Amino acid sequence: MIYGINAVNEALKARKVARLIHARGAGARVDALIARAKDLRIPTETADTMHLEKLARGGVHQGVAAELQQMAAYTLEEVIASAAAVEQQPLMVILDGIEDPQNVGAILRTADAAGVHGVVRQARHAARLDGAVAKASAGAVNHVQIATVINIARTIEELKEQNIWTIGLDGTATETYDEVDYTLPTAFVMGAEGDGLRRLVRETCDRLVRIPMLGAVESLNVSVAAGIVLFEAVRQRQARAKREES
């Protein structure tokens, strides 16, 4: 179940909605979603505000919610293959124990914007991909390929066997994030706020990098950090493409 105008709109675009639930007289933007759902022959249902609040578990639903079709489950191999299909070097994000829905949603939104080929998360200690995650992602959860694995450290080893560099973000690293070549196949490994990367995951990464902090605070929100390193990778890859064209 997802809720909020942007999240439901993106799910409709991706044709992943099984049922749309809306409040009566919720406004023109919700009316447009209802019309779109009817065009797609998706069942719609009018509900009172109390029922919507229950579906949204107290979240800001803006008068609309949607029941999704079952989300596609991607394998690690499928994510890697999707990069090869468009003749690009893999660019991935691995979430190590990030459970906060707002952070996971924001990372998915950034990953989609940066053209990431897939996000990997662990089956345990991971935020659910509905509700708050879908809303915080602004619907990106419907577009990003997400692979769920049992063991993050083992997954990193599998990526290394596929010649994909695993770059862990760690505030204690000696190397800064802008010293690494991200035009190579790359998977960024992000740890939970506060705890950071778990020891075994940190030790398994090929390299550890940090984002220099010039102010009084010691670290950035993990979703902000993800945006910085992902768009550094985008910058490097675009610059390389221009050099190769000239």
C-alpha positions, 0 to 999 in steps of 0.5 A, a space after each residue: 500500500 502506498 499513499 500520496 499524490 506523487 507516489 501514486 502518480 508514479 505507480 500509475 505511470 509504471 502501471 503497477 497499481 491494482 486498486 486506487 482508494 481516494 477521498 471524496 472531493 480531494 481536489 483536482 490533482 486527485 481527480 486527475 489520478 482517478 481519471 487516469 486509473 479509470 483510463 487504465 481500467 484500474 478499480 477505484 474506491 471512495 473512502 472516508 478520511 479515517 480509512 485513508 489515515 489507517 491505510 497510510 498509518 498516520 502518514 500524509 496521504 493527500 487524499 489518495 492511496 493505492 494498492 500495488 501489484 506485487 513488486 518485481 523481484 530482481 536478482 543481482 545477475 539481472 541488475 548487472 545484466 541491465 547495465 550490459 543491455 544498454 552498453 554501460 558500466 554498472 553503477 549500483 548502490 548497496 544498502 547495509 542495514 539502512 532501515 529508516 524509510 525516509 532515508 531509503 526513499 530519498 536514496 531510491 529517488 537519488 538513485 533513479 535520478 543518477 541512472 543507477 542500474 540497481 539497488 541492493 538491500 538485505 532481506 533482514 534489517 531493511 525498510 519495507 518498500 511501501 508507505 513512507 519509503 514510496 512517498 519519500 522516493 517520490 515514486 522512484 521505488 516503481 522505477 529502480 530495480 531492487 535486488 534483495 539478498 541474504 548476506 551483504 558481505 557475500 554479495 560484495 564478494 560476488 560483485 568483486 568476482 564480476 569485476 565490479 569495484 565496491 566502494 564503501 563510505 566511511 567517515 574514518 577512511 583516509 581516501 576522499 570520494 573524489 580520488 576514485 575513478 567511477 567510470 569503472 564498474 562501481 557499487 557504492 556501499 552505504 551504511 546506516 546513519 549512526 552505526 555506519 558500515 558493519 565491520 565485516 562489510 567494511 572489511 570486504 569492500 575494495 576501497 573506503 572513501 570519505 566525504 570531507 567535512 569542513 564545518 562543525 558537524 561530523 557527518 552527513 545524512 546518508 541520503 545526502 552522502 549517496 547523492 554526492 558520490 552518485 553524481 560524482 560518478 555521473 560527472 566522471 562518466 559524462 566527462 569520459 563520454 565527451 572525451 571519447 566523442 571528441 
